[in-house]
Amino acid sequence: MRVWSGRDVGLLWSAYAVSTYGTWIAFGAFPLIAVQVLHASAFAVALLEASGPAVAAAVAFSLGPWVEHRAKRPVMVATDLARSAAMASVPVAHVLGVLSYAQLLVVSIVSGSAGIAFTAASGAYLKHLVRGERLLVVNGRFEGTSWVATAVGPPLGGVLIGLLGAVVTVLADALSYLLSALAVLRIRGGDVVVPRDRTAEPRGAGLLGGWRFILRDRVLRRLFLNSVLVGGLIMATAPLLAVLLLDRYRFPAWQYGLAFGLPALGGFVGARLSPRLVHRYGRYRVMIVSGRLRSLFPLGLAFVGPGVPGLLTVIVVEGLLITCMGVFNPIHATERLRRTPTDRTARVLATWSAVGKLVQATLMVGWGVLAALVGPLTAITTAGVLLLATPLLLPRRSDMAAARPAVAPAGFPAA
């Protein structure tokens, strides 16, 4: 990473990598703690999974303007330390015998809110560090790291949970945020601060600044609507697919883990291929083709059945889907940064992330109700059919040609 992008980008990537691996190692720990330690009901576990991120997303709307007008590195360090302290409070409370469901909910909200603020600050800082076409390559490396962590983290976390318990994996997550903060502290590449102009912006307008900017830009508006709906519909089916495979089809736990761990490697392959495909075929063509394909493959889950054929169907469908996402996401992230001026970057990223999480939580609840009425397989198929229409929201070639970035940083060519 340092060889091709410099020391500071390498440190920022290290911070992202270690915290991402920590998050995926602890994936699923809170539901296990709620069930095994606190003896929570199924409804309480579902409420914990949905309400924590949803409340965090609502809180994050006010964090965008706050991050915008502050130096980004101190924000990243502070949010990492906040997440580390929140996570570390869980094993401490467990040892003291005072751990409660309310604490898990508060920790989920604090961690989710701090995570959105970190994403906003790190995205703005990455734009400060990386200029020109290298941004696509760097985004591809970050995307690839995310997918490898998705593939490796849960199985490793499962081993740790089996050996040491779910509370220990939460402690590992807390340590990962501390290591992330230390990596950010070692960065020496300056910082970016947007001065607050109180005369140009009415009181309270900053909360909606990111939202308004997204809606005004035709390309960003279409990318935003497409990514939010695609992500929401895909995530809405994840719990239903778990019920289908584990309950109805009686897949062993190791097969279930294999069905979702192995395809994640396709995301790494797609992210590494993304810059090369763009170089050969052009940014717009690769974005449109990969965007359309990622909306097509989920319909294949309608054909999932029991046994080895069902397992292979899930692996193939998820593998193709995630590979396309690995190609699409770096282009999408790069285009979003290119078209967002420096004085709006943190707010746009915070708004994007917050709305995405709210939509995901809403659709999860809605598809849960739908599955109760018509069954999980029919609900999954319905989501697949709806996904077929989402490519209509992707930017048109005319939009990409006509809508220039509002403020193009030095080294960024026009679209």
C-alpha positions, 0 to 999 in steps of 0.5 A: 500500500505504501509503495503505490500510494505513500506512507500516509495512505498506507496508514489510513488503509491500515486503520481501516483494515484493522478496524474492519477485521475487528468488526467482522470478527465480532460479527454476530457477537451481540445476538449471541450475548443477548441470547446466551448471557441475557436470555433475551427473546427472539423479538428482543434480539431482532429489536437489538439488530434493527433499532441500534443501527437505525437510531445511530443513523438518525443521530448521524444526520447531525454529525455530518456538519459537525465533522465538516468543520473540524480537522478530520484526523482528530475526528477519526481518532476520537470516534475510534476511541469512542467505539473502543471504549463502548465495546470494551464496556461490554466485557467489563460489565460482564465480568462485574455481573452488571451487563444488561440488554439496555447497555448492549443497545446503547453500545450498538447506538454509540458504535454505529454513530461513531462509525458513520462519523469515522466514515465521513471523516476518513472519506474526506481525508482520503480525498485530501490525500489522493488525487487524480486517477489513483483514487480509483485504485485506492478505493479498489484496495479498500473495497478488496480489504472489506471483502476479504475481512467479510470472508475471513472475519466471521469464521475466525470469530466463530472459532474465538466464540467457540473457544473463548466465548462471544464476549472475548470477540467484542474485546477483540473488536475494542482492541481493533479500534484502538489500533486504528486510532494509533495508525491515524495518529501516525499520519503526518500528511496535514489535514483538511478543515472547512471554515464555518461561514455562519452568514451564508448558511442559516441556523440548522441548514447544515443538517440537510446540507448533504441531502440537498447537495445530493439531490441537486446533482443529477449523477449523485442523485441517481447513484444515491437512489440506486445504491440505497435501494439495492443495498436495502433490498439485498440486506432485507433478504439476508435474515430470511435466507438464514432462516431458509437455510438453517431452519427449513433446509437444515443446513449445518452451521459450517455449510451456512458459513461456507455459503457466505464466506466463500463468495465474499472472496469474489468481492476481492477479485472484483475490486482488484479488477475494477481499475483495470476494467475501467482503464480498458473499457471506460468508467461509465461502461464498467459502472453500468454493466456491473451495476446491472449485473449486481441487480440481476443475480439475486433473483437466482436465490429463488431457485435455492433448495435443500442439500448440496445443489442448494448450497452450490446455488447460494455460493454461485449466486452470491459469488457472482453478485459480490464480484459485481459489487466489488467491481461497481463499488470502487467506481461508485465511491470514486465518482461520489468523491469526484463530484462532491466539493471539499466543503460538502464531503463529510456531510454528503458521506454522513447523509449517504451512510445514514439514509442507507442504514435507515432504509436497510432497517426499514426494509428488514422489518418490512420483509420480515413481515412479508416472510411471515405472510408468504414464506421466506422463499417468496419474500426473497424472490419478491426482492429479487424481482424488485431489484431488476428495476433498480438499474433504471436509477443508474446515471445516464451517459448524458448525465455523466457528460453534462453534469460536471463535478461541482468543484473538481480537486486538482488532478481530477479530470472532468467526467 
